[in-house]
Every structure is written in C-alpha cells, then in structure tokens.
Amino acid sequence: MRKLTAGLFHSIDGVVSDPFLWQFDSFDQELGNGMDEMMRRVDTVVLGRVSYQE
C-alpha cells in the first residue's frame, strides 16, 4: 500500500477551488519554494476525468 498525499491550494476560509481567482497577489518566493519542495517528491499523479481532459 502506498501513501497518498494531496497538495492543495486553499484559502484561509477553506476554499480549495479556483486558485487562479485569489492566489495571484499572495504568490511569493516562499510559496514558490514550498511548491517546488512538494513537487520534487511527486512520483505519481492521480487525476480525475475533468483534470485529465484539461
């Protein structure tokens, strides 16, 4: 069995959809470094139908 970890953009009020609508003004070097660190550990990606089609 493998461990499944979700790396999500989410706002303070718990919104996890449409990060392009709210994260643009808060994306800085620290957030970029954190995303880079998370992405370096990814070896498999699980997509739903809509994400796959996009």
Distance bins in CASP14 RR format, pairs under 12 A and 6 or more apart:
PFRMAT RR
TARGET T0000
AUTHOR 0000-0000-0000
RMODE 2
METHOD distances of the structure
MODEL  1
2 43 0 0 0 0 1 0 0 0 0 0 0
2 44 1 0 0 1 0 0 0 0 0 0 0
2 46 0 0 0 0 0 1 0 0 0 0 0
3 41 0 0 0 0 0 1 0 0 0 0 0
3 43 0 0 0 0 0 1 0 0 0 0 0
3 44 0 0 0 0 0 1 0 0 0 0 0
4 42 0 0 0 0 0 1 0 0 0 0 0
4 43 0 0 0 0 0 1 0 0 0 0 0
4 44 0 0 0 0 1 0 0 0 0 0 0
4 45 0 0 0 0 0 1 0 0 0 0 0
4 46 1 0 0 1 0 0 0 0 0 0 0
5 38 0 0 0 0 1 0 0 0 0 0 0
5 39 0 0 0 0 0 1 0 0 0 0 0
5 41 0 0 0 0 1 0 0 0 0 0 0
5 42 0 0 0 0 1 0 0 0 0 0 0
5 43 0 0 0 0 0 1 0 0 0 0 0
5 44 0 0 0 0 0 1 0 0 0 0 0
5 45 0 0 0 0 0 1 0 0 0 0 0
5 46 0 0 0 0 0 1 0 0 0 0 0
6 16 0 0 0 0 1 0 0 0 0 0 0
6 38 0 0 0 0 0 1 0 0 0 0 0
6 42 0 0 0 0 0 1 0 0 0 0 0
6 45 0 0 0 0 0 1 0 0 0 0 0
6 46 0 0 0 0 1 0 0 0 0 0 0
7 16 0 0 0 0 1 0 0 0 0 0 0
7 19 0 0 0 0 0 1 0 0 0 0 0
7 34 0 0 0 0 0 1 0 0 0 0 0
7 35 0 0 0 0 1 0 0 0 0 0 0
7 37 0 0 0 0 0 1 0 0 0 0 0
7 38 1 0 0 1 0 0 0 0 0 0 0
7 39 0 0 0 0 1 0 0 0 0 0 0
7 41 0 0 0 0 0 1 0 0 0 0 0
7 42 0 0 0 0 1 0 0 0 0 0 0
7 45 0 0 0 0 0 1 0 0 0 0 0
7 46 0 0 0 0 0 1 0 0 0 0 0
8 14 0 0 0 0 1 0 0 0 0 0 0
8 15 0 0 0 0 0 1 0 0 0 0 0
8 16 1 0 1 0 0 0 0 0 0 0 0
8 17 0 0 0 0 1 0 0 0 0 0 0
8 19 0 0 0 0 1 0 0 0 0 0 0
8 23 0 0 0 0 0 1 0 0 0 0 0
8 35 0 0 0 0 0 1 0 0 0 0 0
8 38 0 0 0 0 0 1 0 0 0 0 0
9 15 0 0 0 0 1 0 0 0 0 0 0
9 16 1 0 0 1 0 0 0 0 0 0 0
9 17 0 0 0 0 1 0 0 0 0 0 0
9 18 0 0 0 0 1 0 0 0 0 0 0
9 19 1 1 0 0 0 0 0 0 0 0 0
9 20 0 0 0 0 1 0 0 0 0 0 0
9 21 0 0 0 0 0 1 0 0 0 0 0
9 22 0 0 0 0 1 0 0 0 0 0 0
9 23 1 0 1 0 0 0 0 0 0 0 0
9 24 0 0 0 0 0 1 0 0 0 0 0
9 26 0 0 0 0 0 1 0 0 0 0 0
9 27 0 0 0 0 1 0 0 0 0 0 0
9 31 0 0 0 0 1 0 0 0 0 0 0
9 32 0 0 0 0 0 1 0 0 0 0 0
9 34 0 0 0 0 0 1 0 0 0 0 0
9 35 0 0 0 0 1 0 0 0 0 0 0
9 38 0 0 0 0 0 1 0 0 0 0 0
10 16 1 0 1 0 0 0 0 0 0 0 0
10 17 0 0 0 0 1 0 0 0 0 0 0
10 18 0 0 0 0 0 1 0 0 0 0 0
10 19 0 0 0 0 1 0 0 0 0 0 0
10 22 0 0 0 0 1 0 0 0 0 0 0
10 23 0 0 0 0 1 0 0 0 0 0 0
10 26 0 0 0 0 0 1 0 0 0 0 0
11 17 0 0 0 0 1 0 0 0 0 0 0
11 18 0 0 0 0 1 0 0 0 0 0 0
11 19 0 0 0 0 1 0 0 0 0 0 0
11 21 0 0 0 0 1 0 0 0 0 0 0
11 22 1 0 1 0 0 0 0 0 0 0 0
11 23 1 0 0 1 0 0 0 0 0 0 0
11 25 0 0 0 0 0 1 0 0 0 0 0
11 26 0 0 0 0 1 0 0 0 0 0 0
12 22 0 0 0 0 1 0 0 0 0 0 0
12 23 0 0 0 0 0 1 0 0 0 0 0
12 26 0 0 0 0 0 1 0 0 0 0 0
13 22 0 0 0 0 1 0 0 0 0 0 0
14 22 0 0 0 0 0 1 0 0 0 0 0
15 21 0 0 0 0 1 0 0 0 0 0 0
15 22 1 0 0 1 0 0 0 0 0 0 0
15 23 0 0 0 0 0 1 0 0 0 0 0
16 22 0 0 0 0 0 1 0 0 0 0 0
16 23 0 0 0 0 0 1 0 0 0 0 0
17 23 0 0 0 0 0 1 0 0 0 0 0
17 50 0 0 0 0 0 1 0 0 0 0 0
18 24 0 0 0 0 0 1 0 0 0 0 0
19 25 0 0 0 0 0 1 0 0 0 0 0
19 26 0 0 0 0 1 0 0 0 0 0 0
19 27 0 0 0 0 1 0 0 0 0 0 0
19 31 0 0 0 0 0 1 0 0 0 0 0
19 35 0 0 0 0 0 1 0 0 0 0 0
20 27 0 0 0 0 0 1 0 0 0 0 0
23 31 0 0 0 0 1 0 0 0 0 0 0
23 32 0 0 0 0 0 1 0 0 0 0 0
23 35 0 0 0 0 0 1 0 0 0 0 0
24 31 0 0 0 0 0 1 0 0 0 0 0
25 31 0 0 0 0 0 1 0 0 0 0 0
26 32 0 0 0 0 0 1 0 0 0 0 0
27 33 0 0 0 0 0 1 0 0 0 0 0
27 34 0 0 0 0 0 1 0 0 0 0 0
27 35 0 0 0 0 1 0 0 0 0 0 0
28 34 0 0 0 0 0 1 0 0 0 0 0
28 35 0 0 0 0 0 1 0 0 0 0 0
29 35 0 0 0 0 0 1 0 0 0 0 0
29 36 0 0 0 0 0 1 0 0 0 0 0
30 36 0 0 0 0 0 1 0 0 0 0 0
30 37 0 0 0 0 0 1 0 0 0 0 0
31 37 0 0 0 0 0 1 0 0 0 0 0
31 38 0 0 0 0 0 1 0 0 0 0 0
32 38 0 0 0 0 1 0 0 0 0 0 0
32 39 0 0 0 0 1 0 0 0 0 0 0
32 40 0 0 0 0 0 1 0 0 0 0 0
33 39 0 0 0 0 0 1 0 0 0 0 0
33 40 0 0 0 0 0 1 0 0 0 0 0
34 40 0 0 0 0 1 0 0 0 0 0 0
34 41 0 0 0 0 0 1 0 0 0 0 0
35 41 0 0 0 0 0 1 0 0 0 0 0
35 42 0 0 0 0 0 1 0 0 0 0 0
36 42 0 0 0 0 0 1 0 0 0 0 0
39 45 0 0 0 0 0 1 0 0 0 0 0
45 51 0 0 0 0 1 0 0 0 0 0 0
45 52 0 0 0 0 1 0 0 0 0 0 0
46 52 0 0 0 0 1 0 0 0 0 0 0
47 53 0 0 0 0 1 0 0 0 0 0 0
47 54 0 0 0 0 1 0 0 0 0 0 0
48 54 0 0 0 0 1 0 0 0 0 0 0
END
